[in-house]
Amino acid sequence: MKKYTNTGSKDTRSGFGAGLAELGKTNENVVALCADLIGSLKMEEFIKNNPERFFQIGIAEANMIGIAAGMTIGGKIPFTGTFANFSTGRVYDQIRQSVAYSEKNVKICASHAGLTLGEDGATHQILEDIGLMKMLPGMTVINTCDYNQTKAATIAIAEHNGPVYLRFGRPVVPNFTPADEKFVIGKAVMLSEGTDVTIVATGHLVWEALIAAEELEKKGISAEVINIHTIKPLDEEAILKSVAKTGCIVTAEEHNFLGGLGESVSRVLALNNPLPQEFVAVQDTFGESGTPEQLMEKYGLNAAAIIEKAEKAINRKFKR
């Protein structure tokens, strides 16, 4: 199994900031808008170097989305920045009508996603945003796993013509993807090959999947680990090729099991190759206040949960 090394833990939102700063140098059409959260979205360097291309909208997220949609008409590529909760749930009507339905080239960049914004509590945590955004026709949905991948994705979506939802997080997490790895929208990344069970993970759960695969290997179980950074369009070919070999699958995500990666994978299996699937995700519930580590443990979003589900999926496979 290919080993991945944490080269130094960083927050994914800083990867977004670094990618945006790079775009400030290389793409004159990129503009940035923020809803009074410059520091949280790590936009300082972009603003320092491109003050005329930054727009502070204030705590008026719906207005920010409308302004961004209008800016695309003049050929600009607007990147909006605020927390995931405010990037989606608060402004869903504006996104649906002004961006998705109108096919506007807006990049909706959402930090503090999932449970791991931690102590801010359930009202700021959002576990349904992937479902909300993937249901919008024409919307690309991306959920990155570490600093390097978030930086690469930020740069890549500027070249994509169409609306994008880019989801990332607040906490410091292992940084393990190669700094020079090209980000290809809709193309899954094979992290390790295996024969007994497929583990497809997204976001912060990718590193946990790698840890789980190492532990499973010690038990004589060969796990194939795939990084699904793009929820929509989903790399169906990679999933189907893997399960044809392994015969069962575990999906892992920091999101409600309703509407997330797991349900997208279930659709692919149901239409092509129905096989045992287990879900590592938040059940039908809201979060609560606590440290990221406490919450990931309480809601079963870690390597131990992935191992348990992998063994269950394998047992189901042999009972068929």
C-alpha positions as CSV (number, residue, x, y, z in Angstrom):
1,M,0.0,0.0,0.0
2,K,1.3,3.4,-0.9
3,K,2.2,5.4,2.2
4,Y,1.3,9.1,2.6
5,T,3.1,11.3,5.0
6,N,1.8,14.4,6.8
7,T,4.3,17.0,5.7
8,G,3.1,19.5,8.2
9,S,-0.5,20.1,9.4
10,K,-2.3,23.2,8.0
11,D,-5.8,24.4,7.7
12,T,-7.6,24.0,4.4
13,R,-8.9,27.6,4.5
14,S,-5.3,28.8,4.3
15,G,-5.0,26.7,1.2
16,F,-7.9,28.7,-0.3
17,G,-6.2,31.9,0.7
18,A,-2.9,30.8,-1.0
19,G,-4.7,29.8,-4.1
20,L,-6.7,33.0,-4.3
21,A,-3.4,35.0,-3.9
22,E,-1.9,33.1,-6.7
23,L,-4.9,33.8,-8.9
24,G,-4.5,37.5,-8.1
25,K,-1.1,37.3,-9.9
26,T,-2.1,35.2,-12.8
27,N,-5.7,35.9,-13.7
28,E,-6.7,39.6,-14.0
29,N,-10.4,38.7,-14.2
30,V,-10.5,37.1,-10.8
31,V,-12.2,39.3,-8.2
32,A,-13.0,38.5,-4.5
33,L,-16.0,39.4,-2.4
34,C,-16.3,38.8,1.3
35,A,-19.1,39.0,3.9
36,D,-17.1,40.5,6.7
37,L,-14.9,37.5,7.3
38,I,-11.6,38.4,5.6
39,G,-9.4,36.8,8.3
40,S,-11.4,33.7,8.6
41,L,-11.2,33.1,4.8
42,K,-7.5,34.1,4.6
43,M,-8.1,36.7,1.9
44,E,-5.5,39.2,3.3
45,E,-2.7,38.5,0.7
46,F,-5.1,38.8,-2.2
47,I,-6.4,42.1,-0.9
48,K,-2.9,43.5,-0.2
49,N,-1.8,42.9,-3.8
50,N,-5.1,43.6,-5.5
51,P,-7.1,46.1,-3.4
52,E,-9.1,47.3,-6.5
53,R,-10.3,43.8,-7.1
54,F,-11.7,43.1,-3.6
55,F,-15.2,44.0,-2.4
56,Q,-16.2,44.0,1.2
57,I,-19.9,43.5,1.2
58,G,-20.4,43.2,5.0
59,I,-22.9,40.9,6.7
60,A,-25.2,40.8,3.7
61,E,-24.6,37.4,2.1
62,A,-27.6,37.5,-0.2
63,N,-26.4,40.8,-1.6
64,M,-22.9,39.4,-2.1
65,I,-24.3,36.6,-4.3
66,G,-26.3,39.0,-6.4
67,I,-23.4,41.3,-6.9
68,A,-21.2,38.4,-7.8
69,A,-23.7,37.1,-10.4
70,G,-23.8,40.6,-11.9
71,M,-20.0,40.9,-12.1
72,T,-19.8,37.8,-14.4
73,I,-21.7,39.6,-17.1
74,G,-18.7,41.9,-17.5
75,G,-16.4,38.9,-17.8
76,K,-15.2,38.9,-14.2
77,I,-14.7,35.7,-12.2
78,P,-16.0,36.4,-8.7
79,F,-14.9,34.3,-5.7
80,T,-17.3,34.8,-2.8
81,G,-16.1,34.0,0.7
82,T,-17.9,33.3,4.0
83,F,-18.8,30.4,6.3
84,A,-20.4,27.3,4.6
85,N,-23.6,27.9,6.6
86,F,-23.9,31.4,5.3
87,S,-22.7,30.5,1.8
88,T,-25.5,28.0,1.3
89,G,-28.5,27.9,3.7
90,R,-28.7,31.6,4.2
91,V,-28.6,32.5,0.5
92,Y,-30.0,29.4,-1.2
93,D,-32.7,31.3,-3.2
94,Q,-30.1,33.8,-4.5
95,I,-27.8,31.0,-5.6
96,R,-30.6,29.0,-7.2
97,Q,-32.0,31.9,-9.2
98,S,-29.1,34.3,-9.8
99,V,-26.3,31.8,-10.2
100,A,-27.4,28.3,-11.0
101,Y,-30.6,28.9,-13.0
102,S,-28.8,31.9,-14.7
103,E,-25.7,29.8,-15.4
104,K,-23.4,32.5,-13.9
105,N,-19.6,31.8,-13.5
106,V,-19.6,32.4,-9.7
107,K,-17.2,30.5,-7.4
108,I,-18.9,30.1,-4.0
109,C,-16.1,29.4,-1.6
110,A,-17.2,28.1,1.8
111,S,-15.0,27.8,4.9
112,H,-15.9,26.4,8.4
113,A,-17.9,23.5,6.9
114,G,-19.1,20.5,8.7
115,L,-18.7,19.8,12.5
116,T,-15.1,20.8,12.8
117,L,-15.6,24.5,13.2
118,G,-16.2,23.1,16.7
119,E,-16.9,25.4,19.5
120,D,-19.0,27.8,17.4
121,G,-21.8,25.3,17.9
122,A,-24.7,23.7,16.0
123,T,-26.1,27.0,14.6
124,H,-22.9,27.6,12.7
125,Q,-22.1,24.0,11.7
126,I,-23.7,22.8,8.5
127,L,-24.1,19.2,7.6
128,E,-26.5,19.5,4.7
129,D,-24.7,21.9,2.3
130,I,-23.3,19.3,-0.1
131,G,-26.9,18.0,-0.6
132,L,-28.2,21.5,-1.1
133,M,-25.6,22.4,-3.7
134,K,-25.4,19.2,-5.6
135,M,-29.1,19.3,-6.3
136,L,-28.7,22.5,-8.3
137,P,-28.5,21.8,-12.0
138,G,-25.1,22.8,-13.4
139,M,-23.4,23.3,-10.0
140,T,-20.0,21.7,-9.5
141,V,-19.4,20.6,-5.9
142,I,-15.9,20.2,-4.5
143,N,-14.8,19.1,-1.0
144,T,-11.0,19.2,-0.5
145,C,-9.0,17.1,2.0
146,D,-5.9,19.2,2.8
147,Y,-4.0,22.5,2.3
148,N,-2.3,21.5,-0.9
149,Q,-5.4,20.1,-2.5
150,T,-7.5,23.2,-1.5
151,K,-4.9,25.5,-3.0
152,A,-4.8,23.5,-6.3
153,A,-8.6,23.3,-6.4
154,T,-9.0,27.1,-5.9
155,I,-6.7,27.7,-8.9
156,A,-8.4,25.1,-11.0
157,I,-11.9,26.3,-10.6
158,A,-11.0,29.7,-12.0
159,E,-10.5,28.0,-15.4
160,H,-13.8,26.1,-15.2
161,N,-16.7,27.9,-16.9
162,G,-19.7,27.6,-14.6
163,P,-20.8,27.9,-11.0
164,V,-18.8,26.0,-8.4
165,Y,-19.2,25.3,-4.7
166,L,-15.8,24.9,-3.1
167,R,-16.1,23.5,0.5
168,F,-13.2,23.5,3.0
169,G,-12.7,23.8,6.8
170,R,-11.4,25.6,9.8
171,P,-9.1,23.2,11.7
172,V,-5.5,22.3,11.2
173,V,-5.4,18.9,9.5
174,P,-2.6,16.7,8.0
175,N,-1.2,18.0,4.7
176,F,-0.3,15.0,2.7
177,T,-1.2,15.4,-1.0
178,P,1.7,16.3,-3.3
179,A,2.2,20.1,-3.7
180,D,2.6,19.7,-7.4
181,E,-0.4,17.4,-7.9
182,K,-2.7,18.8,-10.6
183,F,-6.3,19.2,-9.6
184,V,-8.7,17.8,-12.2
185,I,-12.4,18.5,-11.5
186,G,-14.4,15.3,-11.5
187,K,-11.4,13.0,-11.4
188,A,-11.0,10.8,-8.3
189,V,-7.5,10.2,-6.9
190,M,-6.4,6.6,-6.1
191,L,-4.5,6.7,-2.9
192,S,-3.9,3.0,-2.3
193,E,-4.9,-0.1,-4.2
194,G,-6.7,-3.0,-2.5
195,T,-8.8,-6.1,-3.1
196,D,-11.1,-6.6,-0.2
197,V,-13.0,-3.4,0.3
198,T,-13.3,0.0,-1.3
199,I,-13.1,3.1,0.9
200,V,-14.1,6.3,-0.8
201,A,-13.7,9.4,1.4
202,T,-13.9,13.2,1.0
203,G,-12.7,16.2,2.9
204,H,-11.2,15.6,6.4
205,L,-12.2,11.9,6.3
206,V,-9.6,11.2,3.6
207,W,-6.7,11.1,6.0
208,E,-8.8,9.0,8.4
209,A,-9.4,6.6,5.6
210,L,-5.7,6.2,5.0
211,I,-5.1,5.5,8.7
212,A,-8.0,3.0,8.6
213,A,-6.4,1.2,5.6
214,E,-3.1,0.8,7.4
215,E,-4.9,-0.7,10.4
216,L,-7.0,-3.0,8.2
217,E,-3.8,-4.1,6.5
218,K,-2.5,-5.3,9.9
219,K,-5.6,-7.5,10.1
220,G,-5.0,-9.0,6.7
221,I,-7.6,-6.9,5.0
222,S,-6.7,-5.1,1.8
223,A,-8.4,-1.8,1.4
224,E,-8.6,0.4,-1.7
225,V,-8.7,4.1,-0.7
226,I,-10.0,6.7,-3.2
227,N,-10.1,10.4,-2.6
228,I,-13.4,11.8,-4.0
229,H,-12.7,15.5,-3.9
230,T,-15.4,16.3,-6.5
231,I,-18.9,15.2,-5.3
232,K,-20.5,16.5,-8.6
233,P,-19.6,15.5,-11.2
234,L,-18.9,12.3,-9.5
235,D,-16.2,10.0,-10.9
236,E,-18.5,7.0,-11.5
237,E,-16.0,5.1,-13.6
238,A,-13.4,5.1,-10.7
239,I,-16.1,3.8,-8.2
240,L,-17.4,1.1,-10.5
241,K,-14.0,-0.1,-11.4
242,S,-13.0,-0.4,-7.8
243,V,-16.1,-2.2,-6.5
244,A,-15.9,-4.6,-9.4
245,K,-12.7,-5.8,-7.8
246,T,-13.5,-5.5,-4.1
247,G,-17.2,-6.3,-4.0
248,C,-18.1,-3.8,-1.3
249,I,-17.7,-0.2,-0.3
250,V,-17.5,2.3,2.6
251,T,-18.2,6.0,2.1
252,A,-16.8,8.5,4.6
253,E,-17.7,12.2,4.9
254,E,-18.1,15.0,7.3
255,H,-21.7,15.6,6.3
256,N,-25.2,14.2,7.0
257,F,-25.6,10.8,5.5
258,L,-28.7,12.2,3.8
259,G,-27.7,14.0,0.6
260,G,-24.0,13.6,0.7
261,L,-21.3,11.6,-1.0
262,G,-22.7,8.3,0.3
263,E,-26.1,8.9,-1.3
264,S,-24.4,9.8,-4.6
265,V,-22.4,6.6,-4.5
266,S,-25.6,4.6,-3.7
267,R,-27.3,5.9,-6.8
268,V,-24.3,4.8,-8.9
269,L,-24.3,1.3,-7.4
270,A,-28.1,1.0,-7.7
271,L,-28.1,1.8,-11.4
272,N,-25.0,-0.3,-12.3
273,N,-23.8,-2.8,-9.7
274,P,-25.7,-3.1,-6.4
275,L,-23.2,-4.2,-3.7
276,P,-23.0,-3.9,0.1
277,Q,-22.3,-0.3,1.2
278,E,-21.7,1.2,4.6
279,F,-21.8,4.8,5.6
280,V,-19.5,6.8,7.8
281,A,-21.3,10.1,8.2
282,V,-23.4,12.1,10.6
283,Q,-26.9,10.5,11.1
284,D,-30.0,12.6,10.8
285,T,-29.1,15.1,13.5
286,F,-27.5,18.5,14.2
287,G,-24.1,18.9,15.8
288,E,-23.3,20.6,19.1
289,S,-20.5,22.7,20.7
290,G,-17.2,21.0,21.3
291,T,-13.6,20.7,20.0
292,P,-13.3,19.3,16.5
293,E,-11.7,16.1,18.0
294,Q,-14.5,15.6,20.5
295,L,-17.1,16.0,17.8
296,M,-15.5,13.8,15.3
297,E,-15.3,11.1,18.0
298,K,-18.8,11.5,19.2
299,Y,-20.4,11.4,15.7
300,G,-18.2,8.5,14.5
301,L,-16.2,10.4,11.9
302,N,-12.8,8.8,12.3
303,A,-10.5,5.9,11.4
304,A,-12.1,3.6,14.0
305,A,-15.5,4.1,12.5
306,I,-14.2,3.4,9.0
307,I,-12.6,0.2,10.2
308,E,-15.8,-1.0,11.8
309,K,-17.8,-0.2,8.7
310,A,-15.3,-1.9,6.4
311,E,-15.4,-5.1,8.4
312,K,-19.2,-5.0,8.3
313,A,-19.3,-4.4,4.5
314,I,-17.0,-7.4,4.0
315,N,-19.2,-9.6,6.2
316,R,-22.2,-8.6,4.2
317,K,-20.4,-9.3,1.0
318,F,-19.7,-12.9,2.0
319,K,-23.3,-13.4,3.2
320,R,-24.8,-12.6,-0.2
